Amino acid sequence: MGTAGRHWKWIVAAFTLLYLLLPNANPSSDAVGYAATQRWNPLHCSPHHVLYHVWWTLMLKILPFLKKMDVIAVLQAGNALAAGGVLLLTGALMNRLRSEYTLAVLMVVGSSFGFMRYATENETYIMPLLFGILSLWFMMGSLHGRWWWSALALAFAMLFHQTYIFWWLPAVWYAFRTEGIKKAFIPASALLLTALVYQGAAVAEEEPLWRFVFHDVYAGGVQTSISLKNFYMTPISLLRSFIQVHGYMLWSWKHDGYWSILLSLAGLGLLVFAGIKLWRNMRKPAANPLWRHFLLPALMLHLLFAFYSEGNAEFMVMMPFLLAMGAASCAVIAPRPIIFTGLALLFWNLVHGLLPWHFRDFYGHRQLLTKWVNRPPDWFMVSEEPVMMRNLYYYHFGVQDYSLILDSPDWAAAKGTPPEMAISVIDSVLKLPLRQVLYADYSRYLFNRAKATARGAQASNGLQTFFQLETADSFKNMAGKQLIYLMKDR
C-alpha cells in the first residue's frame, strides 16, 4: 500500500470539511420544508423517509444547544457529517476488497456532483446511503452475526428512504448466491422490521398503511410515467450525478467575464483528458461476485426507478459509489486514471457547483419574502415558485400552506393546471375590498428539472395581458435587479 493509501482517512476528513464549509445557500423547496417541519412539527413521520425527522428530533434532544442555531444550517451540517461517514465506510470497505483502489474510489465518490450536492443540502438522500453502505460493510466482513447486523442496517436504509428497497433486493440476492437460501432469509427479514415501523408511523399519522406508504403518489406529488421525458432526463440526470451542468453556467459566462470562461475551459480540458486516460486504461474485468450479484443489480434497479420517475437525479445519489466500486472490484481500470478523474471532477464541481451555490443568491426567494412580509399583513402575493415561498413562510413563521401566497399562471401550467384558473383566483382576490396583490416576474431564471418535466397545460401570455402592473419595489438575484409589481384590474 502506498503513502496515499495509508493516509486515505485524511482525504475523508478533507472532503467532510469541504462539505461543512460550503453549505448550499440556495436550498430547494423540499429542504426548506423539511427544516420547517423539524422546527414546528418535529415528531412528524414523512411517508417516503420515515426516520428523517424522528432522527433529527432525537439529535436535537441529545444536543439541545443546536436548537439555538439556524435549523437549516444544522441539518445541512448533519448531512455533511453523514457524507463523511459514507466516505469513511467506503474507504474501509475498499481496504478490505482492493486497498490499491481506496484513494481512487474516494476521489470519484467524494467529488461527484450528485453526492456533493446532497452532502451540502438538507435533503434525505445521504442518510439512507450511509446505512446502505454500512449494510454492505457488514456483509463483506467477518464480524460474528454479520448478516443480522447487515439486516438491521438495511432496515434503517429503507426507513430513511423507501427507494432503498432497491438496495435491499440485491443484498438478499447476494446472500442467496454466495451463502445459500438460509442466509438469504436474514437480510430478507429487514423488510419485516421496515414494515412494522411503517405501520407504527401510519398509526401516528392517522393514515391507512397502504395509503401512507404511497402518500405522495396519491397526493399527485410524484411524477412517474413513460414518455420522451424519461429518455432525455435520465441520461442528463445521470451525467449530473458526476458533473454539474445547469443553465446558470450560461449566466456566469455572460456576467463574470473571461475568468469564468477560462476556468470552465480548464475544467473541461481536465475532464476530457481524464476521459481519454480512462478509455486507454480499460482492461478485461476480473470475475467478481460482489459486482455480479450486488453492485450491478443495485445499479440497474436504482437506475430503472429513476428512469420511471422521469429521470429524477435524487434517486441517483448512489450511482457514483456503485460505479466506482464496480470498476475497482473488477479492476477494469488502473487506479491512477480513476484518481485523476476524481481530481478533474473536484475542480469542475467546485467551480460550477459548490462555490456558486454557496456564495450566490440565485433567485432571491428570501429577499422577496422579506419585502412581502414588511407590507400590510392582508396583502397577497402571486409567486412563480409558490411551494418555495410557502415553505419559507412556514419555516420563519410556523404557518403551513399559507393561503395569501397564490400560484402564478405559469406555475399552474407547469403543474398541468389551466393557467386561466390561476388568473381567475387572482382576479377574484383583486375584487375583494382593501386587498392588494404583489408579483415578481423572475420565472425566466427558474429553468430547472421542474420546468423540463412540466406537465401538459400551455403557459399564459403573461399577467400584464390581464392586469395592470405598477412597479412597487425590487430585489436582486443572480441576473441583477428584479422588479416587484403591484397588481390592479384593468
Secondary structure as UniProt FT lines:
FT   HELIX           3..6
FT   HELIX           8..21
FT   HELIX           29..40
FT   TURN            42..43
FT   HELIX           50..62
FT   HELIX           64..68
FT   HELIX           71..97
FT   HELIX           99..101
FT   HELIX           102..111
FT   HELIX           113..119
FT   HELIX           126..139
FT   TURN            144..145
FT   HELIX           146..160
FT   HELIX           162..164
FT   HELIX           165..179
FT   HELIX           181..188
FT   HELIX           190..204
FT   TURN            205..206
FT   HELIX           209..213
FT   HELIX           215..218
FT   TURN            219..220
FT   HELIX           228..240
FT   TURN            241..242
FT   HELIX           248..255
FT   HELIX           258..280
FT   HELIX           289..290
FT   HELIX           291..295
FT   HELIX           296..308
FT   TURN            309..310
FT   HELIX           313..316
FT   TURN            317..318
FT   HELIX           319..329
FT   TURN            330..331
FT   HELIX           335..349
FT   HELIX           350..354
FT   HELIX           355..359
FT   HELIX           365..373
FT   TURN            377..378
FT   STRAND          380..383
FT   HELIX           386..397
FT   TURN            403..404
FT   STRAND          405..407
FT   HELIX           409..414
FT   TURN            415..416
FT   HELIX           419..430
FT   TURN            433..434
FT   STRAND          437..440
FT   HELIX           443..445
FT   HELIX           449..452
FT   HELIX           463..465
FT   STRAND          467..477
FT   TURN            478..479
FT   STRAND          480..489
//
